[in-house]
Amino acid sequence: MLLRCIRAENRKLHASPIWILFFLLPTISAAYETINYLGNLDLLGVSWYALWTQHTLFYSLFFFPAMVAIYASYLWRLEHMGHNWNLILSAPVRPFALFFAKFVVVVKLVLLTQCFIFFLYCFCGKVFATLPGWPPAETFFFLMRGVLGGLSVVALQLVFSMLIRSFAVPVFIALFGGIVGIVSSSKGAGLYWPYSLMQYGMNSNRSEDMLAGNLLPFLLSCAFWLCLLFLLAAWLLNRRDVRS
């Protein structure tokens, strides 16, 4: 039944308008951050690593949470129409399977987004920054770490979109979470805030590895938030009643 739920969620993406945002938001992010990098070459230096720190800063704290919020709100919008919740709760499938199916589909979109971000990073580095060679292998490692850091944001935004019928409100919550993430990271408390974990994983705006010696606490924090949000989603879904 879970596979059927995943296939049903995937069908929602066919000819979906979110693909416009999928291409548009990362492109805007890459353009802004490339301009910022080129305007600060004297300070940042000419290197692939310096470009990476700029390319991932605003993306990890603002663009990524907003995109995940849009993905989550879009996948939940059908359930919020009419009496569709009644159909879900009376269907011969556990309600959490629906939540987990949406989680799998959003994670797939996140992986595609990360690949597109890496493509834009390479493209801007070669075409606009005219950097020699190719990006260091560490940047791909940071990219995969960023996916782990983003899983808690996916789960949290799915919970918000499940509870809030509005499409836009979860997006504003995601942006606010990114702002709080800046503050928590600057205070050295980013590992305790889910919206900061992507920044830590991507190693944004740092010349040294932010997780050097802290990889285990990072992984534990990712696992803690993910398990907590899964349990919360299951509890909330089990408390819902069919409405006449």
C-alpha positions as CSV (number, residue, x, y, z in Angstrom):
1,M,0.0,0.0,0.0
2,L,2.9,2.3,0.7
3,L,4.2,1.9,-2.9
4,R,0.7,2.8,-4.2
5,C,0.7,5.9,-2.0
6,I,4.1,6.9,-3.4
7,R,2.9,6.4,-7.0
8,A,-0.2,8.5,-6.3
9,E,1.9,11.3,-4.9
10,N,4.3,11.1,-7.8
11,R,1.4,11.5,-10.2
12,K,0.6,14.9,-8.6
13,L,4.0,16.1,-10.0
14,H,3.1,15.4,-13.7
15,A,2.7,18.8,-15.5
16,S,2.8,20.5,-12.1
17,P,3.5,24.2,-11.8
18,I,6.1,23.6,-9.1
19,W,8.6,22.6,-11.8
20,I,8.7,26.3,-12.8
21,L,9.7,27.1,-9.2
22,F,12.1,24.1,-9.2
23,F,14.1,25.8,-12.0
24,L,13.5,29.4,-11.1
25,L,14.4,29.7,-7.4
26,P,17.8,27.9,-7.6
27,T,18.6,30.0,-10.7
28,I,17.8,33.2,-8.9
29,S,19.8,32.0,-5.9
30,A,22.8,31.1,-8.1
31,A,22.7,34.4,-10.0
32,Y,22.6,36.5,-6.8
33,E,25.4,34.5,-5.1
34,T,27.6,34.5,-8.2
35,I,27.2,38.3,-8.4
36,N,28.1,38.6,-4.7
37,Y,31.1,36.4,-5.2
38,L,32.4,38.4,-8.2
39,G,31.9,41.6,-6.3
40,N,34.0,40.4,-3.4
41,L,36.9,38.7,-5.1
42,D,39.5,40.7,-3.2
43,L,38.0,39.4,0.1
44,L,37.1,35.9,-0.9
45,G,39.8,35.0,-3.3
46,V,39.6,33.1,-6.6
47,S,38.8,29.5,-6.0
48,W,36.0,26.9,-6.4
49,Y,35.8,26.6,-2.6
50,A,35.2,30.4,-2.2
51,L,32.4,30.2,-4.8
52,W,30.9,27.3,-3.0
53,T,30.6,29.1,0.3
54,Q,28.7,31.9,-1.4
55,H,26.6,29.7,-3.6
56,T,25.2,27.7,-0.6
57,L,24.8,30.4,2.0
58,F,21.4,32.0,1.0
59,Y,20.3,28.8,-0.7
60,S,20.6,26.7,2.5
61,L,19.0,29.2,4.8
62,F,16.3,30.8,2.6
63,F,15.8,29.3,-0.8
64,F,15.9,25.6,0.3
65,P,13.4,25.9,3.2
66,A,11.0,28.0,0.9
67,M,11.2,25.4,-1.9
68,V,10.6,22.5,0.6
69,A,7.6,24.4,2.0
70,I,6.2,24.9,-1.5
71,Y,6.7,21.2,-2.3
72,A,5.0,20.2,0.9
73,S,2.1,22.6,0.6
74,Y,1.5,21.5,-3.0
75,L,1.3,17.8,-2.0
76,W,-1.1,18.4,0.8
77,R,-3.4,20.8,-1.0
78,L,-5.6,18.0,-2.4
79,E,-6.2,16.6,1.0
80,H,-7.4,20.0,2.3
81,M,-10.1,20.3,-0.4
82,G,-13.7,19.4,0.4
83,H,-14.0,16.2,2.5
84,N,-10.9,14.5,1.2
85,W,-9.6,13.9,4.7
86,N,-12.6,11.7,5.3
87,L,-11.6,9.6,2.3
88,I,-8.1,9.3,3.6
89,L,-9.0,8.3,7.1
90,S,-11.5,5.7,5.9
91,A,-9.2,4.2,3.3
92,P,-7.7,0.8,4.0
93,V,-4.2,2.2,4.6
94,R,-2.6,3.6,7.7
95,P,-2.7,7.4,7.6
96,F,1.0,7.6,8.4
97,A,1.7,5.8,5.1
98,L,0.3,8.9,3.3
99,F,2.6,11.2,5.2
100,F,5.6,9.0,4.6
101,A,4.8,8.7,0.9
102,K,4.8,12.5,0.7
103,F,8.1,12.5,2.6
104,V,9.6,10.2,0.0
105,V,8.4,12.3,-2.9
106,V,9.7,15.5,-1.4
107,V,13.1,13.9,-0.6
108,K,13.2,12.9,-4.3
109,L,12.6,16.5,-5.3
110,V,15.3,17.6,-2.8
111,L,17.8,15.3,-4.4
112,L,16.9,16.6,-7.9
113,T,17.2,20.2,-6.5
114,Q,20.6,19.4,-5.1
115,C,21.8,18.1,-8.4
116,F,20.5,21.2,-10.1
117,I,22.2,23.4,-7.6
118,F,25.5,21.6,-8.2
119,F,25.1,22.0,-12.0
120,L,24.5,25.8,-11.5
121,Y,27.5,26.0,-9.3
122,C,29.7,24.3,-11.9
123,F,28.2,26.4,-14.7
124,C,28.6,29.7,-13.0
125,G,32.2,28.8,-11.9
126,K,33.3,28.0,-15.4
127,V,31.3,30.6,-17.4
128,F,31.1,33.6,-15.2
129,A,33.9,33.2,-12.6
130,T,36.2,31.5,-15.2
131,L,37.7,29.3,-12.5
132,P,40.4,26.8,-13.6
133,G,39.8,23.0,-13.4
134,W,36.8,21.6,-11.7
135,P,35.2,21.7,-8.2
136,P,37.0,19.8,-5.4
137,A,35.6,16.5,-4.4
138,E,34.7,17.9,-1.0
139,T,31.9,19.9,-2.5
140,F,30.0,16.8,-3.6
141,F,30.5,15.4,-0.1
142,F,29.0,18.6,1.3
143,L,26.1,18.3,-1.1
144,M,25.2,14.9,0.2
145,R,25.6,16.0,3.8
146,G,23.2,18.9,3.0
147,V,20.6,16.3,2.0
148,L,20.9,14.7,5.4
149,G,20.6,18.1,7.0
150,G,17.5,18.9,5.0
151,L,15.5,15.8,5.9
152,S,14.3,17.4,9.2
153,V,13.1,20.5,7.3
154,V,11.2,18.2,4.9
155,A,9.5,16.4,7.7
156,L,8.8,19.6,9.6
157,Q,7.3,21.4,6.6
158,L,5.1,18.4,5.9
159,V,3.7,18.6,9.4
160,F,3.0,22.3,9.0
161,S,1.4,21.8,5.7
162,M,-0.7,18.9,7.1
163,L,-2.0,21.1,9.8
164,I,-2.4,24.4,8.0
165,R,-4.8,24.6,5.1
166,S,-3.2,27.8,3.7
167,F,-0.6,27.3,0.9
168,A,1.4,30.5,1.8
169,V,1.6,30.3,5.6
170,P,4.0,27.3,5.8
171,V,6.3,29.1,3.3
172,F,6.5,32.1,5.6
173,I,7.2,29.8,8.5
174,A,10.0,28.3,6.5
175,L,11.5,31.7,5.8
176,F,11.2,32.6,9.5
177,G,12.9,29.4,10.4
178,G,15.8,30.3,8.1
179,I,16.2,33.6,9.8
180,V,16.3,32.0,13.2
181,G,18.8,29.6,11.7
182,I,21.2,32.4,11.0
183,V,21.0,33.5,14.6
184,S,21.4,30.1,16.1
185,S,24.3,29.3,13.8
186,S,26.1,32.6,14.8
187,K,25.6,31.6,18.4
188,G,27.1,28.1,17.9
189,A,23.7,26.5,18.5
190,G,22.9,25.5,14.9
191,L,22.9,21.8,15.6
192,Y,19.9,22.3,17.9
193,W,17.7,24.0,15.3
194,P,16.4,22.0,12.2
195,Y,16.6,24.9,9.8
196,S,20.4,25.2,10.5
197,L,21.3,21.6,9.8
198,M,21.3,22.2,6.0
199,Q,23.8,25.0,6.4
200,Y,26.1,22.9,8.5
201,G,25.9,20.0,6.1
202,M,26.6,22.2,3.1
203,N,29.4,24.0,4.9
204,S,28.1,27.3,3.9
205,N,30.1,30.5,4.2
206,R,33.0,28.9,6.1
207,S,36.6,28.5,5.0
208,E,37.0,25.4,7.3
209,D,34.7,22.4,7.7
210,M,32.0,23.3,10.1
211,L,31.5,19.6,11.1
212,A,35.2,18.8,11.6
213,G,35.1,16.8,14.8
214,N,31.3,17.3,15.0
215,L,30.0,14.8,12.4
216,L,28.5,12.5,15.0
217,P,26.6,15.2,16.8
218,F,25.3,16.4,13.4
219,L,24.1,12.9,12.5
220,L,22.5,12.5,15.9
221,S,20.7,15.8,15.6
222,C,19.4,14.9,12.1
223,A,18.2,11.5,13.4
224,F,16.6,13.1,16.5
225,W,14.6,15.7,14.6
226,L,13.5,13.2,12.0
227,C,12.3,10.6,14.5
228,L,10.6,13.3,16.6
229,L,8.7,14.7,13.7
230,F,7.7,11.2,12.4
231,L,6.3,10.4,15.8
232,L,4.5,13.8,15.9
233,A,3.0,13.2,12.5
234,A,1.8,9.7,13.4
235,W,0.3,11.0,16.6
236,L,-1.5,13.8,14.9
237,L,-2.9,11.6,12.2
238,N,-4.1,9.0,14.7
239,R,-6.0,11.7,16.6
240,R,-8.0,12.9,13.5
241,D,-11.6,11.9,13.2
242,V,-13.7,11.4,10.2
243,R,-16.1,14.3,9.9
244,S,-19.7,13.9,8.7
